[in-house]
Amino acid sequence: MHPRILYRSRTDTRSSQRFFAMEVNLKDKIDKPVFHTVGEAADSLGRPCYVVGGYVRDLLLGRHSKDVDFVTVGSGIDVARAVSKIIRGHLAVYRNFGTAQVKKGALELEFVGARRESYNRDSRNPIVEDGTLDDDIARRDFTINAMAVCVNADSFGELIDRYNGVADLHDGLIRTPLDPDITFSDDPLRMLRAIRFATQLQFTIVKDTLDAITRNAGRISIISRERIYDELTKIMKSARPSIGWTLLLKTGLLKLIFPEMAAMKGIQVVNGIGHKDNFFHTLSVIDNVAAASDNVWLRWAALFHDIGKPLTKRFDQAGGWTFYGHNAVGAKMIPRIFRRMKFPMNEHMKYVQKLVELHMRPIALVEDGVTDSAVRRMLFEAGDDVDDLMTLCAADITSKNREKVERFRANYELVKQKMVELEERDRIRNFQPPVNGNEIMRTFGLGECHEVGVIKERIKNAILDGEIPNDYTLAREFMLRFASEALGLAPVQETPPATDTPAGQPV
C-alpha cells in the first residue's frame, strides 16, 4: 500500500483548519534499478538508507533532478563502497568530509552518514558529529528540502516528512525547519538559497523566514564572492529573474552584495518632474530577455545595461531628467564590478561590456536618421553579437505610455530590416578591411608606422560610410588614391604578388 500523507494548508486564509489529503506515490516514482541496488547494499550492511533533499523535492514536483543524495545512519562511505561493487562503478571517497561518490556513466550518487552540526560565529563551515536521521533532517535548510524516502526493501518508498515539506510544496512556501534566525546566522548562504529557490520555483518565502533574512543580512559578509556568484547565476537562469532581485532589494542583501544595482532604486522629483524607477525598469528588461533567450550572459547584460544611470543623472530645467552617456559610463564600470564580485574576467565580461556600450544604438539610429552608414557601423561594432544586441534593445522597450512603446517598436523594426538589407549586400558583420597592414607596408615600402594605421582606418571608414563596397579590388584602388592625395605616398609595388590572398576579402 502506498504511503498516504495528510497535511494542513497553512496559507488558506479562509480556514486555518482546512485539511488536504494527497496520495504520495513515491514507491512507484523511485521504482528504478539504482534505488533498489542502493537499498540492497544498505540491507547487506544492516543500515537504514534514504534518498534525501533536493531529489525528493523535485520528485514530488515532477521536476528533473540529476543529483541523487543518500543518507544512512552510520558510515555513508561503507554503503557507497558496497554500491560501487554491485554496479562496478567508480568510487571516490572524501574522508575529511565523511562522504563518498559513486559514478558510472552519467549516474552520480552521493553518500553521507547522518550527522548533526554546530557552527562558530565567524564561519559557515560546520562542526560535524555523527547523528540520527532526525538530526540530519533537522539540519536541512528548508522544509521542502528536509524530506527523505527510504530505499531499504522492507520500507521501500516510505516518505519521512517531519516538517510538513509536502504541505509547503503544495502551498508554494519557503520556510526553515527550525528557528530561521539560527538557520541563517549559522550559514548565511542559506539566505541567498531561500531567494534562489523562491525564484526558481516561484514560491513565496513565509514572513518569519523573510524577516529573519532581513535581520541577518549583514552575516552575508562571511560568504565568499564565488558562492554568491553561483547563487546569483542560478537566479539569473530562472524563468523570472526579477523575483530574486526584488527579494534581494527587499531584504537588504542587494546593497551589501551589489550596491551599484541598489543605487538604481527610487524616483527623484524636481519641479514636479520625476524620472522612472530604473531598478524596476531593469527588472522588466531582464524578464523580457529571459522570455526571449536562455543566454545567461545576455541576461546579465540586461541587468547591467543601465548601471551607469545613477552616476549620469542630471536635471535640466528645459528638458527634464537626462542620463547622457550612461551607456559609456556603464561599460567602464563592468570590469570593476566583475572583478569585485568574482565574475569571470574573460570573453563573457567583454561581451557584457560591449552590449552595455551599444544597447542604445539601434533606437538612436532612428532618432538620428537610419542611414546606411550608421547601420553598417553598428553591424561592424557588434559583430556576431548583433542579434543579441537587438534582443536586448527590444527588451528595453518598456513604458506605460502605449503610444511611445508602439513608436519605439516600429523604429526597432525599421532598423532591423535595414540591417538585413545591408548585411546581405555588404557583408559587414565582423569584416576586416580588405587590404591589410602587411600589404600597405609592402605596397609603399613602409615599416610599422603611423601612416599604415591611417591608411587602414581610412579604408575601413570608406567601406562603412558607403564610399566604396566591401571589395578587395576597389579597396586597393581607394588605398592608392588616398595615400597619394592625402599622404603624398607613391607605391613601390603597383600590384600585389600573384600568391597574395588578401586577409580581408569578403566571405
N, C-alpha and C positions, 0 to 999 in steps of 0.2 A: 504494500500500500504506500502511495506517495505521501510525503510529509504535507500536512495542511497547516498553514500559518495564519493565525488570527492576529489582527493588529488594529489599532485605532488611528484614524486620520487626525493628526494634530494641527491641521490647518483649516479645518472646517469651522467657519465662524458661526454657522447655524446651530451646531450641536457638538460640543467637545466630547460627547459620549457616543458619537456615531461610530459603529464598528464596521469593518470590512472583512470579508473572507476572501482569501486568494489561494488558488492552487499553485503551489511552487513545485513544479515537476522537475526537480533537479536530477533525479535519478536517470531520467531519460536524457537530459541535457549533457550529463557527463558520462553517458554510456559509450565511452570510447576506449580503445585498447590501452592508451597511455595511462588513463586513470586506474584501470583495473591492474595494470602492471605495477604502478606505484603502490596500490593497495596490497597486492600480493607480496611485494618486497617488504612493506611495513609489517604485514601479518607474520612473515617469516621471522621477524625480529621481535615480535610481540609488542609493536609500537603503534599507538593511535596516530593517524596521519590525516591531514586536512588540506584541501585547496583553500587558500585564503586571499583576502584583499581584493585588488582590482579585477582579477579574473572572475571572482564570484559576482562582483558588482556588474560587470559587463555581461556576464551570463544571464543575469536577471533582466538586464536592459535590452538584451538581444544585440549587443554590440560586439564587434570582433575585438579580440584581445590576444596579442601574441605572447605576452609574458604569463607564465604559469608558476605561481609560488606555492610551495608546500611547507607546512609547519608540522613538526612531530614533537611529541613530548619525549625528550631525550635528545640524542645526537642526530641532527639532521644529516651530518656527514656520513654516518653509518647507513642511513636509508638511501642516500644518494649513491653510495658505493654499491649497495645491493641492486639498485635500479640499473646502474651502468653495466653490471654483469649480465643482467637479464636481457637488456636491449643491445648490449655491446656498443654502448655509446662512449663518448669521450668524457672523462671525469676531471673536473678542476676543483681543487679543494683550497679554501681560503681560511686557514686555521685561526688567523688573528681575529676573524670576524665570526667564526663558528658556522660558516656557510659553505655550500658546495653547489656546483652546477654540472648538469649532465646535458651534453649536446649530441644530437645525432641528426645530421642533415639540417633542416630548418627548425627542428624541435629543440627548444631550450627550456629546461626545467631547473628551477632554483629551490634549494632545500635549506632549512634552518631549524634549529631546535627552539621550542617555545621558550620565551625569555621575558624577564621584567627589566625595566630600565629606570635609571635615575640620572639627573643632569647636574652639572656645575653651571653656575650663573653665566660664565664667560664663554661657553662652548655649547654647540648643538650636538656634539658627539656624546652619546650616552654612556653611562657606566652600566654594563650589561651583566645580568646574572641569570642562571637557569630559572625557569618559571613554569607555571601551568598553562594550559590552553587559555584559561580565563585571563591570566596575566598578559599573555601575548595579544589577545583580542583587545584588552583594555588600553594597551599602549598605542593602538592604531589612531590615525589622525582624525578620521570622520566615521560616523556611524555606517555610512554606505560602503566604507572600506573595512568595516570591522565584523565581517561575516565569514564563516568557514563552512565548508562542505566536506563531510567525511568520505574517505575513499577506502576504508577498511571494509572487507567483504560483509561483515555482519551488520554494518550500519551504512552501507554504500548509498550516497545521495542525501544523507540526513543533513539538514541545514542547521547550523548553530548561529543564532541571531540574538545575542544578549542585549543589544542596544537599539532594537527596533529599526535596523537598517532597511529592512524590506518596506516598512512604513514610510521611511524618509525617501526611499526611491520612488514609491508610489506618489508621494506628495511633492516630489521635486525639491527636497530640502537638503541643505548642507549644515550639519551640526557636529560638534565634537562628542565623543562618547563620555568623556569626563569634563571636569571644570575647564572651560575654554581659556581662561587666563593662565592656568598652569600649562595647558597644552601648548599655547603659543609662546609663552615665556621660555619653556623648556626647549622648544625647537621652533624658532621664528620663521623658518622656511615654510612651515605649515600655513602661515597667513597667506602667502602667495599661492600655495597649493589650493587653499579654500577658494580663492578668487579664480584660479585656473579651472578648477572643477565646475564652479558656478558658470563660467564662460563656456566651457566645452559642452556641458550637459544642459545649459540654460536653466539651471536650478537657482533657487533663492537661498541665500545664507540667512539663517534664522537670526533674530535680533540680538540675542545674548551672545551668539558667536561673532556676529559682525561688530558689536560694541566692544568685544574683547580684542578684536583685531585693532580697532582704533586705539584702545588703551595701551596696547603693546607694540604699536607701530615702531617706536624707537628701537625696539630689540632687533629690527632688521639689520642694524649696523654690524652684527656679528656674522652675518651671512655673506659668503663670498660673492663677488660680482658674477663669476661664472655660473653659480647656481641661480642667481637672479635672472641672468640672461636666458638660461634654459627655460625657466618658468614663463618669462615674457614671450619667448618664441612660441611656446605651446598656446599661449593666449592668442598670439597673432595668427596661428594656424587654425583657429576656431572659426566656425561659420559666421559668428558675430563678435569680432574682437572688441567692439565698443562696450560690451557688458563688462569685460575685465577692466578696461581703462576707466570706466565710470566708477567701479568699485575701488580701484586704486586711489582715485581722487577722493572719494567719499571717506575712506578710512585714514587718510593722511599719509599713506605709503608713497603716493606719487611724488610729493615734494621732497621726500627723502631719497628716492632712488632715481628720479628723473625730473629735477627741478625745472628744466627748460620747458618741459611739457606742462607742468603745473602752472607756470607763468603765463600760459596762454588762456587760462580760465578767467572769465569775467568780462563785463561790458563797462566801458568808461563813457560818461556822458558829459559833453561840453556844449553849452548854449542850446540844450535840448536835443543835441545830435549825438547818437550813440553808434558804435560800430557793432558788428555781430560778435558773438562769443566764439572766438577762434578755436577754443578747445572742443566745443561740441560740434562745430563745423568740421573739424579734423576727424572726429569720430564718425560723422556721416560719410566722409570721404573714404575712410578705412573700410567701413562696411560695404560701400559701393564697390570698392576694388575687390574685397573678399568675395562678393557675389559674382564678380566677373573673372577672377583669376585665382589659382592655387599658388601662385608665385609669392612665397613669403617675403622675399626682398622687395617686390613691388608693393606689398602691404606696408613694409617698413618705410618705403619712400613716401607712401601716402601719409603715414604718421608724421614724418619729418617735413612734409612739403611746406608748411607754413611756420616752421620752428623759428624763423628769423623775424616774425612779425612783432613780438614784444619789444625787440631792440630797434625796430624801424618805425614804430607807431608815432605819428605826428598829427596834430590838429591844425588844419588850415582854415582860416576864417572864411575864405571864399569857397573852398572845395570840400570841407569837412575832413574826415579821417583819411589818412593816407598811410601806406606801408611800402613806400618806394624802395626798391632794391632788396626786398625781403628774401627774394629767391637767391640772390647772390650772397647775402649775409648768411642765410640758412645753409647754403652749400659749404661755406667756410667753417661753419660750426660742426659739420658732420664728423670730420676726423677726430676732433677733440672729444666729442660725445662718445664715439665708438671706442676710443682708447680708454676713457674713464669707465665705461660700462662693460668693458671686456668683450665687445663685439669683434668679429673678425676684421682685422686690418688688411683686407685683400681686395680682390675684384668686386666683392659684394659691397664693400664700402664705397668704392669708386662708382659703382652702378647707382647706388642710392644718391650719392652726391651729384651725379650727372642729372638724374631725374628731378631732384630738388631745384637744381640750377635752371633747368629747361621747362619746368612744369607750367609756366605762364605763357610760353612761346606760342603754342597753337592758337589760343584765343587772341593774343596780342597781334598776331598776323592779320586777323580780320579787322581789328581796330586801326591798324596802320595801312591796310590795303593788302589783299592777298596777292602779292607779286610772285612771279616765278622765282625770282632771286631769293626772296625771303624763305620760301618753302624749300628751295634747294639747300640753303644754309642750315635749316632745321634738320633736314634729312641727313646732311653731312655730319652735323654735330651729334645727333642722336644715334646714328649708325644702326646697328642691329637692334637697338633698344627703342627704336621709334614707335613700334607698335605698343610697347608697354607705356611709353610716354603718352600716347593717345588714349590708352585706357585710363591712365591717371587723370588726364585732362578731362575726360568725360565724367569721371567720378567726382571731380572738383566742381562740377556744375550743380551747386546746391543753393537754393534760395526759396523763401516763402512767397516771393513775387513770381507768379506763374509766367507772366509775360516775359520777364527777364530770363527765366530758365529756357523758355521756348526760343528766344532770340539767340542765346548762347549756344543752344543745341544746333540751331540752324547754321550758325557760324562754324561750329565744330565740324559739321558735315561738309561744309564748303571747303575747309582746309583739308579734310580727309580725302575728298575727291581730287583736289589739286595735287595732293601727294601721290596718289595712284597714277595720275596722268604723267607727272614729271618723272617718277621712278621708272615707268615703262619706257619713257622716251630717252632719259638722260643717264639712267643707271648711276645715281649719285650716292646712294647709301654705301658708306664705308669706302668710297673711292679714294684712290691716291692719285695725285697729279700724273698724267700720262707720261710726262717727261720727268725722270727722277734726277736727284742731285748728282749722281755719278756721270750721267750723260751731259748735264750742264757743264760740269768741270771739264770733261773731255772735249766738248764742242768748242769751248772758249779758252782752253789751255789754262784753266784756273786750278788752284788748290782749294782747300777748305777756307772759305772767306765769307764775308757779309753779303757780297753780291750774289753768291749762289742762292742764299736764303731769300733774297729779294726777288730773284727771277722765279724761283719755285712758288713763292707766295702769290706773285702776280699771275702766274698761270692758273693756280687754284682759284683765285678770285675771279678771273676771267670766265672760268667754267661755271662757277656758282652764280655769277651775275648774268649768265646767258650771252656773254660776248662771243664765245666760241662753244661748240659742242664738246662733249667729253670724248674726244677723239685724238689719237696719238699724232697723226699727220698734221692736223690743224693746230694742235697744241705746240708742235715743234716749230711750225711756221710762225706762230704767235711769239714763241720764245726768241727766235732770231730777230724778229722785227722789234720787239720790246727792248732786248739787250742792246741793239744798235741805237735806237732812238733815245732811250732813257739813260743808258749807262755808257754809251759810246764803245761798246764791245763788238769786236768782229770775230767771227768764227775762225778757228784754225782747222776745223773739220766740218765741211758743209753737210755731209750726210753721215748717219751712224753706220758702223760696220754692219755687214750683212748678217753677222751672227747675233747681233743685239736683239734681245726681246724686252721691249720697254716694260718696266715693272708696273706702270700704271695703266696698261692697256685695258680698256673696258672689258668686263666679263659678263 
